[in-house]
């Protein structure tokens, strides 16, 4: 079930990759590895927090 739309997915993937890159180059601390979360939610198109709050940014019908 998709609940993350196109632009939302793109922004999540980019933000996740940037955070992971910064963590891998030791520019930021270990907290940078939290970028795995937006990367995965953007890649699969589903966000558990969106489900909890019944938010949908994708155009498909439930």
PDB file of N, H, CA, C and O in Angstrom:
ATOM      1  N   UNK A   1       0.849  -1.176   0.000  1.00  0.00           N
ATOM      2  CA  UNK A   1       0.000   0.000   0.000  1.00  0.00           C
ATOM      3  C   UNK A   1       0.893   1.237   0.000  1.00  0.00           C
ATOM      4  O   UNK A   1       1.737   1.396   0.881  1.00  0.00           O
ATOM      5  N   UNK A   2       0.711   2.091  -0.965  1.00  0.00           N
ATOM      6  H   UNK A   2       0.025   1.961  -1.681  1.00  0.00           H
ATOM      7  CA  UNK A   2       1.506   3.308  -1.110  1.00  0.00           C
ATOM      8  C   UNK A   2       0.887   4.443  -0.294  1.00  0.00           C
ATOM      9  O   UNK A   2      -0.321   4.672  -0.367  1.00  0.00           O
ATOM     10  N   UNK A   3       1.696   5.144   0.471  1.00  0.00           N
ATOM     11  H   UNK A   3       2.677   4.958   0.530  1.00  0.00           H
ATOM     12  CA  UNK A   3       1.214   6.345   1.136  1.00  0.00           C
ATOM     13  C   UNK A   3       2.207   7.504   1.013  1.00  0.00           C
ATOM     14  O   UNK A   3       2.029   8.552   1.634  1.00  0.00           O
ATOM     15  N   UNK A   4       3.254   7.306   0.204  1.00  0.00           N
ATOM     16  H   UNK A   4       3.399   6.455  -0.300  1.00  0.00           H
ATOM     17  CA  UNK A   4       4.258   8.336  -0.030  1.00  0.00           C
ATOM     18  C   UNK A   4       4.282   8.634  -1.527  1.00  0.00           C
ATOM     19  O   UNK A   4       4.563   7.749  -2.335  1.00  0.00           O
ATOM     20  N   UNK A   5       3.988   9.884  -1.896  1.00  0.00           N
ATOM     21  H   UNK A   5       3.760  10.604  -1.240  1.00  0.00           H
ATOM     22  CA  UNK A   5       3.894  10.287  -3.293  1.00  0.00           C
ATOM     23  C   UNK A   5       5.241  10.549  -3.952  1.00  0.00           C
ATOM     24  O   UNK A   5       6.293  10.436  -3.323  1.00  0.00           O
ATOM     25  N   UNK A   6       5.184  10.902  -5.231  1.00  0.00           N
ATOM     26  H   UNK A   6       4.329  10.993  -5.741  1.00  0.00           H
ATOM     27  CA  UNK A   6       6.372  11.058  -6.063  1.00  0.00           C
ATOM     28  C   UNK A   6       7.402  12.053  -5.557  1.00  0.00           C
ATOM     29  O   UNK A   6       8.560  11.692  -5.349  1.00  0.00           O
ATOM     30  N   UNK A   7       6.994  13.303  -5.355  1.00  0.00           N
ATOM     31  H   UNK A   7       6.053  13.596  -5.524  1.00  0.00           H
ATOM     32  CA  UNK A   7       7.942  14.324  -4.895  1.00  0.00           C
ATOM     33  C   UNK A   7       8.418  14.012  -3.483  1.00  0.00           C
ATOM     34  O   UNK A   7       9.590  14.207  -3.163  1.00  0.00           O
ATOM     35  N   UNK A   8       7.523  13.535  -2.647  1.00  0.00           N
ATOM     36  H   UNK A   8       6.571  13.376  -2.906  1.00  0.00           H
ATOM     37  CA  UNK A   8       7.865  13.142  -1.280  1.00  0.00           C
ATOM     38  C   UNK A   8       8.921  12.034  -1.308  1.00  0.00           C
ATOM     39  O   UNK A   8       9.891  12.073  -0.550  1.00  0.00           O
ATOM     40  N   UNK A   9       8.726  11.055  -2.181  1.00  0.00           N
ATOM     41  H   UNK A   9       7.939  11.024  -2.797  1.00  0.00           H
ATOM     42  CA  UNK A   9       9.678   9.948  -2.296  1.00  0.00           C
ATOM     43  C   UNK A   9      11.043  10.457  -2.736  1.00  0.00           C
ATOM     44  O   UNK A   9      12.068  10.067  -2.176  1.00  0.00           O
ATOM     45  N   UNK A  10      11.056  11.328  -3.735  1.00  0.00           N
ATOM     46  H   UNK A  10      10.223  11.645  -4.190  1.00  0.00           H
ATOM     47  CA  UNK A  10      12.315  11.870  -4.245  1.00  0.00           C
ATOM     48  C   UNK A  10      13.061  12.623  -3.151  1.00  0.00           C
ATOM     49  O   UNK A  10      14.264  12.431  -2.977  1.00  0.00           O
ATOM     50  N   UNK A  11      12.359  13.474  -2.418  1.00  0.00           N
ATOM     51  H   UNK A  11      11.382  13.630  -2.560  1.00  0.00           H
ATOM     52  CA  UNK A  11      13.001  14.234  -1.344  1.00  0.00           C
ATOM     53  C   UNK A  11      13.527  13.331  -0.239  1.00  0.00           C
ATOM     54  O   UNK A  11      14.602  13.581   0.305  1.00  0.00           O
ATOM     55  N   UNK A  12      12.784  12.288   0.096  1.00  0.00           N
ATOM     56  H   UNK A  12      11.911  12.085  -0.346  1.00  0.00           H
ATOM     57  CA  UNK A  12      13.234  11.340   1.123  1.00  0.00           C
ATOM     58  C   UNK A  12      14.505  10.616   0.680  1.00  0.00           C
ATOM     59  O   UNK A  12      15.445  10.458   1.459  1.00  0.00           O
ATOM     60  N   UNK A  13      14.520  10.183  -0.567  1.00  0.00           N
ATOM     61  H   UNK A  13      13.756  10.311  -1.200  1.00  0.00           H
ATOM     62  CA  UNK A  13      15.686   9.447  -1.076  1.00  0.00           C
ATOM     63  C   UNK A  13      16.922  10.350  -1.095  1.00  0.00           C
ATOM     64  O   UNK A  13      17.999   9.937  -0.667  1.00  0.00           O
ATOM     65  N   UNK A  14      16.767  11.576  -1.588  1.00  0.00           N
ATOM     66  H   UNK A  14      15.891  11.911  -1.936  1.00  0.00           H
ATOM     67  CA  UNK A  14      17.901  12.504  -1.634  1.00  0.00           C
ATOM     68  C   UNK A  14      18.391  12.832  -0.228  1.00  0.00           C
ATOM     69  O   UNK A  14      19.594  12.802   0.032  1.00  0.00           O
ATOM     70  N   UNK A  15      17.464  13.145   0.684  1.00  0.00           N
ATOM     71  H   UNK A  15      16.487  13.169   0.473  1.00  0.00           H
ATOM     72  CA  UNK A  15      17.857  13.466   2.062  1.00  0.00           C
ATOM     73  C   UNK A  15      18.551  12.279   2.727  1.00  0.00           C
ATOM     74  O   UNK A  15      19.547  12.447   3.431  1.00  0.00           O
ATOM     75  N   UNK A  16      18.022  11.085   2.499  1.00  0.00           N
ATOM     76  H   UNK A  16      17.213  10.948   1.928  1.00  0.00           H
ATOM     77  CA  UNK A  16      18.638   9.886   3.067  1.00  0.00           C
ATOM     78  C   UNK A  16      20.048   9.659   2.543  1.00  0.00           C
ATOM     79  O   UNK A  16      20.960   9.352   3.310  1.00  0.00           O
ATOM     80  N   UNK A  17      20.222   9.808   1.242  1.00  0.00           N
ATOM     81  H   UNK A  17      19.481  10.057   0.618  1.00  0.00           H
ATOM     82  CA  UNK A  17      21.552   9.622   0.649  1.00  0.00           C
ATOM     83  C   UNK A  17      22.543  10.677   1.145  1.00  0.00           C
ATOM     84  O   UNK A  17      23.706  10.368   1.401  1.00  0.00           O
ATOM     85  N   UNK A  18      22.083  11.916   1.279  1.00  0.00           N
ATOM     86  H   UNK A  18      21.138  12.167   1.071  1.00  0.00           H
ATOM     87  CA  UNK A  18      22.960  12.980   1.786  1.00  0.00           C
ATOM     88  C   UNK A  18      23.384  12.679   3.218  1.00  0.00           C
ATOM     89  O   UNK A  18      24.568  12.773   3.544  1.00  0.00           O
ATOM     90  N   UNK A  19      22.435  12.320   4.075  1.00  0.00           N
ATOM     91  H   UNK A  19      21.473  12.244   3.811  1.00  0.00           H
ATOM     92  CA  UNK A  19      22.780  12.014   5.471  1.00  0.00           C
ATOM     93  C   UNK A  19      23.731  10.822   5.572  1.00  0.00           C
ATOM     94  O   UNK A  19      24.690  10.854   6.343  1.00  0.00           O
ATOM     95  N   UNK A  20      23.468   9.783   4.804  1.00  0.00           N
ATOM     96  H   UNK A  20      22.689   9.756   4.177  1.00  0.00           H
ATOM     97  CA  UNK A  20      24.342   8.608   4.837  1.00  0.00           C
ATOM     98  C   UNK A  20      25.737   8.972   4.330  1.00  0.00           C
ATOM     99  O   UNK A  20      26.742   8.538   4.892  1.00  0.00           O
ATOM    100  N   UNK A  21      25.790   9.768   3.270  1.00  0.00           N
ATOM    101  H   UNK A  21      24.974  10.121   2.813  1.00  0.00           H
ATOM    102  CA  UNK A  21      27.090  10.211   2.743  1.00  0.00           C
ATOM    103  C   UNK A  21      27.864  11.029   3.754  1.00  0.00           C
ATOM    104  O   UNK A  21      29.071  10.847   3.910  1.00  0.00           O
ATOM    105  N   UNK A  22      27.180  11.931   4.443  1.00  0.00           N
ATOM    106  H   UNK A  22      26.199  12.079   4.317  1.00  0.00           H
ATOM    107  CA  UNK A  22      27.845  12.740   5.468  1.00  0.00           C
ATOM    108  C   UNK A  22      28.322  11.880   6.634  1.00  0.00           C
ATOM    109  O   UNK A  22      29.397  12.118   7.185  1.00  0.00           O
ATOM    110  N   UNK A  23      27.530  10.889   7.007  1.00  0.00           N
ATOM    111  H   UNK A  23      26.657  10.696   6.559  1.00  0.00           H
ATOM    112  CA  UNK A  23      27.938   9.997   8.096  1.00  0.00           C
ATOM    113  C   UNK A  23      29.118   9.124   7.668  1.00  0.00           C
ATOM    114  O   UNK A  23      30.031   8.876   8.455  1.00  0.00           O
ATOM    115  N   UNK A  24      29.093   8.665   6.429  1.00  0.00           N
ATOM    116  H   UNK A  24      28.351   8.867   5.790  1.00  0.00           H
ATOM    117  CA  UNK A  24      30.174   7.796   5.941  1.00  0.00           C
ATOM    118  C   UNK A  24      31.500   8.543   5.828  1.00  0.00           C
ATOM    119  O   UNK A  24      32.563   7.938   5.970  1.00  0.00           O
ATOM    120  N   UNK A  25      31.450   9.842   5.577  1.00  0.00           N
ATOM    121  H   UNK A  25      30.586  10.333   5.462  1.00  0.00           H
ATOM    122  CA  UNK A  25      32.683  10.630   5.469  1.00  0.00           C
ATOM    123  C   UNK A  25      33.059  11.297   6.792  1.00  0.00           C
ATOM    124  O   UNK A  25      33.981  12.111   6.843  1.00  0.00           O
ATOM    125  N   UNK A  26      32.345  10.951   7.852  1.00  0.00           N
ATOM    126  H   UNK A  26      31.596  10.290   7.811  1.00  0.00           H
ATOM    127  CA  UNK A  26      32.597  11.468   9.203  1.00  0.00           C
ATOM    128  C   UNK A  26      32.432  12.982   9.284  1.00  0.00           C
ATOM    129  O   UNK A  26      33.050  13.630  10.129  1.00  0.00           O
ATOM    130  N   UNK A  27      31.601  13.545   8.410  1.00  0.00           N
ATOM    131  H   UNK A  27      31.100  13.018   7.724  1.00  0.00           H
ATOM    132  CA  UNK A  27      31.302  14.972   8.468  1.00  0.00           C
ATOM    133  C   UNK A  27      30.327  15.250   9.608  1.00  0.00           C
ATOM    134  O   UNK A  27      30.404  16.287  10.267  1.00  0.00           O
ATOM    135  N   UNK A  28      29.423  14.324   9.827  1.00  0.00           N
ATOM    136  H   UNK A  28      29.360  13.481   9.292  1.00  0.00           H
ATOM    137  CA  UNK A  28      28.496  14.401  10.957  1.00  0.00           C
ATOM    138  C   UNK A  28      28.721  13.157  11.805  1.00  0.00           C
ATOM    139  O   UNK A  28      29.417  12.229  11.391  1.00  0.00           O
ATOM    140  N   UNK A  29      28.138  13.145  12.972  1.00  0.00           N
ATOM    141  H   UNK A  29      27.573  13.899  13.308  1.00  0.00           H
ATOM    142  CA  UNK A  29      28.308  11.999  13.868  1.00  0.00           C
ATOM    143  C   UNK A  29      27.493  10.790  13.435  1.00  0.00           C
ATOM    144  O   UNK A  29      26.989  10.723  12.314  1.00  0.00           O
ATOM    145  N   UNK A  30      27.381   9.856  14.337  1.00  0.00           N
ATOM    146  H   UNK A  30      27.791   9.910  15.247  1.00  0.00           H
ATOM    147  CA  UNK A  30      26.635   8.634  14.066  1.00  0.00           C
ATOM    148  C   UNK A  30      25.172   8.880  13.755  1.00  0.00           C
ATOM    149  O   UNK A  30      24.538   8.063  13.087  1.00  0.00           O
ATOM    150  N   UNK A  31      24.620   9.995  14.228  1.00  0.00           N
ATOM    151  H   UNK A  31      25.135  10.659  14.771  1.00  0.00           H
ATOM    152  CA  UNK A  31      23.216  10.300  13.979  1.00  0.00           C
ATOM    153  C   UNK A  31      22.923  10.400  12.480  1.00  0.00           C
ATOM    154  O   UNK A  31      21.770  10.252  12.074  1.00  0.00           O
ATOM    155  N   UNK A  32      23.924  10.645  11.662  1.00  0.00           N
ATOM    156  H   UNK A  32      24.861  10.766  11.991  1.00  0.00           H
ATOM    157  CA  UNK A  32      23.734  10.740  10.225  1.00  0.00           C
ATOM    158  C   UNK A  32      23.223   9.454   9.598  1.00  0.00           C
ATOM    159  O   UNK A  32      22.622   9.475   8.524  1.00  0.00           O
ATOM    160  N   UNK A  33      23.463   8.338  10.268  1.00  0.00           N
ATOM    161  H   UNK A  33      23.951   8.321  11.141  1.00  0.00           H
ATOM    162  CA  UNK A  33      22.991   7.053   9.748  1.00  0.00           C
ATOM    163  C   UNK A  33      21.473   6.915   9.832  1.00  0.00           C
ATOM    164  O   UNK A  33      20.903   5.961   9.302  1.00  0.00           O
ATOM    165  N   UNK A  34      20.818   7.870  10.500  1.00  0.00           N
ATOM    166  H   UNK A  34      21.281   8.645  10.931  1.00  0.00           H
ATOM    167  CA  UNK A  34      19.357   7.878  10.516  1.00  0.00           C
ATOM    168  C   UNK A  34      18.826   8.100   9.099  1.00  0.00           C
ATOM    169  O   UNK A  34      17.639   7.897   8.845  1.00  0.00           O
ATOM    170  N   UNK A  35      19.683   8.510   8.190  1.00  0.00           N
ATOM    171  H   UNK A  35      20.647   8.675   8.397  1.00  0.00           H
ATOM    172  CA  UNK A  35      19.312   8.681   6.786  1.00  0.00           C
ATOM    173  C   UNK A  35      18.830   7.399   6.136  1.00  0.00           C
ATOM    174  O   UNK A  35      18.217   7.433   5.069  1.00  0.00           O
ATOM    175  N   UNK A  36      19.103   6.268   6.772  1.00  0.00           N
ATOM    176  H   UNK A  36      19.601   6.240   7.638  1.00  0.00           H
ATOM    177  CA  UNK A  36      18.614   4.990   6.253  1.00  0.00           C
ATOM    178  C   UNK A  36      17.084   4.965   6.274  1.00  0.00           C
ATOM    179  O   UNK A  36      16.464   4.372   5.392  1.00  0.00           O
ATOM    180  N   UNK A  37      16.480   5.599   7.265  1.00  0.00           N
ATOM    181  H   UNK A  37      16.984   6.081   7.981  1.00  0.00           H
ATOM    182  CA  UNK A  37      15.015   5.588   7.400  1.00  0.00           C
ATOM    183  C   UNK A  37      14.335   6.299   6.225  1.00  0.00           C
ATOM    184  O   UNK A  37      13.496   5.689   5.562  1.00  0.00           O
ATOM    185  N   UNK A  38      14.667   7.575   5.941  1.00  0.00           N
ATOM    186  H   UNK A  38      15.348   8.070   6.480  1.00  0.00           H
ATOM    187  CA  UNK A  38      14.003   8.195   4.794  1.00  0.00           C
ATOM    188  C   UNK A  38      14.365   7.531   3.469  1.00  0.00           C
ATOM    189  O   UNK A  38      13.548   7.507   2.550  1.00  0.00           O
ATOM    190  N   UNK A  39      15.570   6.998   3.361  1.00  0.00           N
ATOM    191  H   UNK A  39      16.234   7.018   4.108  1.00  0.00           H
ATOM    192  CA  UNK A  39      15.961   6.301   2.138  1.00  0.00           C
ATOM    193  C   UNK A  39      15.071   5.083   1.907  1.00  0.00           C
ATOM    194  O   UNK A  39      14.576   4.878   0.799  1.00  0.00           O
ATOM    195  N   UNK A  40      14.868   4.284   2.932  1.00  0.00           N
ATOM    196  H   UNK A  40      15.270   4.450   3.833  1.00  0.00           H
ATOM    197  CA  UNK A  40      14.028   3.089   2.795  1.00  0.00           C
ATOM    198  C   UNK A  40      12.556   3.433   2.583  1.00  0.00           C
ATOM    199  O   UNK A  40      11.893   2.820   1.746  1.00  0.00           O
ATOM    200  N   UNK A  41      12.041   4.402   3.330  1.00  0.00           N
ATOM    201  H   UNK A  41      12.579   4.899   4.010  1.00  0.00           H
ATOM    202  CA  UNK A  41      10.627   4.752   3.156  1.00  0.00           C
ATOM    203  C   UNK A  41      10.384   5.361   1.781  1.00  0.00           C
ATOM    204  O   UNK A  41       9.325   5.154   1.189  1.00  0.00           O
ATOM    205  N   UNK A  42      11.350   6.103   1.276  1.00  0.00           N
ATOM    206  H   UNK A  42      12.210   6.271   1.758  1.00  0.00           H
ATOM    207  CA  UNK A  42      11.220   6.648  -0.069  1.00  0.00           C
ATOM    208  C   UNK A  42      11.328   5.569  -1.125  1.00  0.00           C
ATOM    209  O   UNK A  42      10.625   5.617  -2.134  1.00  0.00           O
ATOM    210  N   UNK A  43      12.197   4.598  -0.908  1.00  0.00           N
ATOM    211  H   UNK A  43      12.768   4.559  -0.088  1.00  0.00           H
ATOM    212  CA  UNK A  43      12.394   3.522  -1.881  1.00  0.00           C
ATOM    213  C   UNK A  43      11.174   2.600  -1.982  1.00  0.00           C
ATOM    214  O   UNK A  43      10.808   2.167  -3.074  1.00  0.00           O
ATOM    215  N   UNK A  44      10.554   2.305  -0.849  1.00  0.00           N
ATOM    216  H   UNK A  44      10.852   2.657   0.039  1.00  0.00           H
ATOM    217  CA  UNK A  44       9.412   1.385  -0.894  1.00  0.00           C
ATOM    218  C   UNK A  44       8.080   2.104  -1.045  1.00  0.00           C
ATOM    219  O   UNK A  44       7.076   1.473  -1.375  1.00  0.00           O
ATOM    220  N   UNK A  45       8.053   3.437  -0.806  1.00  0.00           N
ATOM    221  H   UNK A  45       8.869   3.949  -0.538  1.00  0.00           H
ATOM    222  CA  UNK A  45       6.824   4.201  -0.985  1.00  0.00           C
ATOM    223  C   UNK A  45       5.821   4.073   0.142  1.00  0.00           C
ATOM    224  O   UNK A  45       4.646   4.396  -0.035  1.00  0.00           O
ATOM    225  N   UNK A  46       6.261   3.612   1.287  1.00  0.00           N
ATOM    226  H   UNK A  46       7.215   3.350   1.431  1.00  0.00           H
ATOM    227  CA  UNK A  46       5.376   3.448   2.437  1.00  0.00           C
ATOM    228  C   UNK A  46       6.073   3.953   3.695  1.00  0.00           C
ATOM    229  O   UNK A  46       7.233   3.625   3.944  1.00  0.00           O
ATOM    230  N   UNK A  47       5.364   4.746   4.482  1.00  0.00           N
ATOM    231  H   UNK A  47       4.421   5.011   4.281  1.00  0.00           H
ATOM    232  CA  UNK A  47       5.916   5.300   5.717  1.00  0.00           C
ATOM    233  C   UNK A  47       5.017   4.907   6.884  1.00  0.00           C
ATOM    234  O   UNK A  47       3.825   5.215   6.861  1.00  0.00           O
ATOM    235  N   UNK A  48       5.550   4.237   7.900  1.00  0.00           N
ATOM    236  H   UNK A  48       6.518   3.987   7.919  1.00  0.00           H
ATOM    237  CA  UNK A  48       4.734   3.830   9.035  1.00  0.00           C
ATOM    238  C   UNK A  48       4.148   5.023   9.794  1.00  0.00           C
ATOM    239  O   UNK A  48       3.027   4.929  10.294  1.00  0.00           O
ATOM    240  N   UNK A  49       4.866   6.130   9.894  1.00  0.00           N
ATOM    241  H   UNK A  49       5.776   6.206   9.489  1.00  0.00           H
ATOM    242  CA  UNK A  49       4.341   7.306  10.590  1.00  0.00           C
ATOM    243  C   UNK A  49       3.150   7.883   9.825  1.00  0.00           C
ATOM    244  O   UNK A  49       2.173   8.314  10.438  1.00  0.00           O
ATOM    245  N   UNK A  50       3.223   7.895   8.497  1.00  0.00           N
ATOM    246  H   UNK A  50       4.017   7.545   7.999  1.00  0.00           H
ATOM    247  CA  UNK A  50       2.094   8.359   7.692  1.00  0.00           C
ATOM    248  C   UNK A  50       0.880   7.470   7.925  1.00  0.00           C
ATOM    249  O   UNK A  50      -0.243   7.966   8.007  1.00  0.00           O
ATOM    250  N   UNK A  51       1.091   6.179   8.031  1.00  0.00           N
ATOM    251  H   UNK A  51       2.004   5.775   7.964  1.00  0.00           H
ATOM    252  CA  UNK A  51      -0.021   5.260   8.289  1.00  0.00           C
ATOM    253  C   UNK A  51      -0.656   5.544   9.644  1.00  0.00           C
ATOM    254  O   UNK A  51      -1.880   5.553   9.775  1.00  0.00           O
ATOM    255  N   UNK A  52       0.171   5.772  10.634  1.00  0.00           N
ATOM    256  H   UNK A  52       1.165   5.765  10.528  1.00  0.00           H
ATOM    257  CA  UNK A  52      -0.309   6.043  11.979  1.00  0.00           C
ATOM    258  C   UNK A  52      -1.198   7.283  12.021  1.00  0.00           C
ATOM    259  O   UNK A  52      -2.228   7.296  12.695  1.00  0.00           O
ATOM    260  N   UNK A  53      -0.792   8.326  11.294  1.00  0.00           N
ATOM    261  H   UNK A  53       0.045   8.315  10.746  1.00  0.00           H
ATOM    262  CA  UNK A  53      -1.547   9.583  11.290  1.00  0.00           C
ATOM    263  C   UNK A  53      -2.488   9.712  10.088  1.00  0.00           C
ATOM    264  O   UNK A  53      -3.065  10.775   9.857  1.00  0.00           O
ATOM    265  N   UNK A  54      -2.637   8.629   9.327  1.00  0.00           N
ATOM    266  H   UNK A  54      -2.168   7.766   9.514  1.00  0.00           H
ATOM    267  CA  UNK A  54      -3.529   8.581   8.157  1.00  0.00           C
ATOM    268  C   UNK A  54      -3.233   9.684   7.142  1.00  0.00           C
ATOM    269  O   UNK A  54      -4.136  10.346   6.632  1.00  0.00           O
ATOM    270  N   UNK A  55      -1.933   9.859   6.864  1.00  0.00           N
ATOM    271  H   UNK A  55      -1.199   9.321   7.278  1.00  0.00           H
ATOM    272  CA  UNK A  55      -1.486  10.843   5.874  1.00  0.00           C
ATOM    273  C   UNK A  55      -1.148  10.095   4.593  1.00  0.00           C
ATOM    274  O   UNK A  55      -0.554   9.017   4.633  1.00  0.00           O
ATOM    275  N   UNK A  56      -1.530  10.671   3.455  1.00  0.00           N
ATOM    276  H   UNK A  56      -2.013  11.546   3.423  1.00  0.00           H
ATOM    277  CA  UNK A  56      -1.207  10.090   2.148  1.00  0.00           C
ATOM    278  C   UNK A  56      -0.750  11.210   1.225  1.00  0.00           C
ATOM    279  O   UNK A  56      -1.453  12.210   1.075  1.00  0.00           O
ATOM    280  N   UNK A  57       0.404  11.062   0.611  1.00  0.00           N
ATOM    281  H   UNK A  57       0.975  10.250   0.732  1.00  0.00           H
ATOM    282  CA  UNK A  57       0.856  12.037  -0.366  1.00  0.00           C
ATOM    283  C   UNK A  57       0.887  11.448  -1.770  1.00  0.00           C
ATOM    284  O   UNK A  57       1.266  12.130  -2.722  1.00  0.00           O
ATOM    285  N   UNK A  58       0.491  10.193  -1.902  1.00  0.00           N
ATOM    286  H   UNK A  58       0.183   9.639  -1.128  1.00  0.00           H
ATOM    287  CA  UNK A  58       0.441   9.588  -3.242  1.00  0.00           C
ATOM    288  C   UNK A  58      -0.990   9.692  -3.801  1.00  0.00           C
ATOM    289  O   UNK A  58      -1.956   9.862  -3.057  1.00  0.00           O
ATOM    290  N   UNK A  59      -1.089   9.586  -5.104  1.00  0.00           N
ATOM    291  H   UNK A  59      -0.304   9.448  -5.709  1.00  0.00           H
ATOM    292  CA  UNK A  59      -2.376   9.797  -5.773  1.00  0.00           C
ATOM    293  C   UNK A  59      -3.218   8.536  -5.876  1.00  0.00           C
ATOM    294  O   UNK A  59      -4.381   8.624  -6.268  1.00  0.00           O
ATOM    295  N   UNK A  60      -2.685   7.369  -5.544  1.00  0.00           N
ATOM    296  H   UNK A  60      -1.740   7.297  -5.226  1.00  0.00           H
ATOM    297  CA  UNK A  60      -3.452   6.142  -5.683  1.00  0.00           C
ATOM    298  C   UNK A  60      -4.527   6.065  -4.613  1.00  0.00           C
ATOM    299  O   UNK A  60      -4.363   6.594  -3.514  1.00  0.00           O
ATOM    300  N   UNK A  61      -5.623   5.405  -4.940  1.00  0.00           N
ATOM    301  H   UNK A  61      -5.757   4.975  -5.833  1.00  0.00           H
ATOM    302  CA  UNK A  61      -6.715   5.258  -3.983  1.00  0.00           C
ATOM    303  C   UNK A  61      -6.383   4.142  -2.997  1.00  0.00           C
ATOM    304  O   UNK A  61      -5.708   3.182  -3.370  1.00  0.00           O
ATOM    305  N   UNK A  62      -6.842   4.243  -1.745  1.00  0.00           N
ATOM    306  H   UNK A  62      -7.390   5.022  -1.442  1.00  0.00           H
ATOM    307  CA  UNK A  62      -6.530   3.207  -0.738  1.00  0.00           C
ATOM    308  C   UNK A  62      -7.178   1.881  -1.040  1.00  0.00           C
ATOM    309  O   UNK A  62      -7.006   0.923  -0.286  1.00  0.00           O
TER     310      UNK A  62
END
